Amino acid sequence: MIPADGTALDLAVRRLERAVSQLEHRLAAKAAETKRALAAAAAAGGGSAAAPGLFEEDEKAQLVADLEAAREREKALEEAGEQASVALGRAIAEIRAALGEDGVANDLHSPNDDDDLFEDSEEA
């Protein structure tokens, strides 16, 4: 079963939020680890030691790839949302036209003209 556009968008947003949250936790843990390593190096007299990186090279590459994939999914979801919005607008207009509510979709129609629509059917 394919979820509705709104459901798919909600699911994608929740997945993105969860990924960002996990990244923030990991970043905080790595920052704390780096701080401890720098403090230990300074205490040992190695104050000129280079600071260790927050992520290993393979982790960096994976994060960059994940971020790019998330951005592509975001663009695709935005485009799908726009297409769904246009299609929904067309469907609403078609339904209104089929129901005889042309005044809603037609700016040239005056609400006062509605009385004229029913006069013919009453006279017959």
N, C-alpha and C positions, 0 to 999 in steps of 0.2 A: 504494500500500500504506500503510495507516494503522499507525503504530508502536504498540507496546503502551504501556499507561499508564506503566510504569516507564521505558521508553525516552523517552517524551514528557517526562516529568518531568525525567529526566537531561538531555535536550537543552535544556529551558527553563532549568535551573539553570546549565548551561554558558554559554548565551547571556547570562544575567543576570550571571554572573561576568565574562565577557568585557566586557560593557558597563560594569560597575563599574570594571574594570581600566583601560579606555580613559578613563573619566571621571577616575580618579585621576591618570593620566598627564597628561591635559589640564589638570587643576587644578594639578598641580605645575608644569607649564610656564607657566601663566598667573601663578602665584604668583611664580615666578622673574622673569618679565617685569615684574611689578608692582614687585618689589623693586629691579630695575635702574632702572626709571623713577623710583622714589622717590629712589634714590641719586643719579641724574643731576639730578633737580630740586633736591635738597638741595645738591649740589655747585655748581649754577648760581645758588644764592642764593634759590631759590624754595621755601624750606622750608614755606611756608604753602599750597602748591599742594595741591589735593584729590587723594587717591589714586585712580588709575584703577580701574575695576571689573575683576573677574576675567573676567566674561563680558559680551558685548554683549547688548542687550535681546532680540534675536531668538534668541540662543543660550540665554538664560535661559528664554524661553518654550518652546523646543524641549526643553530638559532637564526642565522641569516636566511637559510633556506626555508625554515618554518615561517619567518616573518614575511618573506616574499610570497609564499603560498597563501598566507592569511590575507595579504593585500589583494592578491588575485581573486580569492574567494569573495572578499568584500566588494570588489568591483563587479563581479558576476552577480552577486546578490542585489546590489544597487540597480544594475541594469534589469534584472528580472523583476524587481519591485516596480521600476518605472514602466516596464512593459505590462505588468499586471494592472497597474493603475490605469494605463491608457485603455487596456482591454475592458476593465471594469467600467470605466466611463462610457465606452461605446455600448456596452451591454445595457447599462442603465438608460442611456438615451434611446436605444432600440426598444426596450421594455416600455418606457414612457410613451414613445411614439405608437407602439402597438396598443397601448391602453387609451390612446387619444389625449395624452397629456403633452401635446406639442408645445404648449405655452411654457412649460418648464425648460425645454431644450431650445426654444426659439425666442430670442430676445426681442423680435419684432412683434410678438403676440402680446396683446394687452390683456390683463386679467379681466377687464370689463367686457371683452369679447366672448367670455364663457357663456353668458346668457344667450347669445345668438346661436350657440352650438345646439342648444336644447329646444329652441323654439320650433324648428322644422319637425322634429319627431313628435311634439305634442299636438301640432296642427293636423298631422296625418291621421 
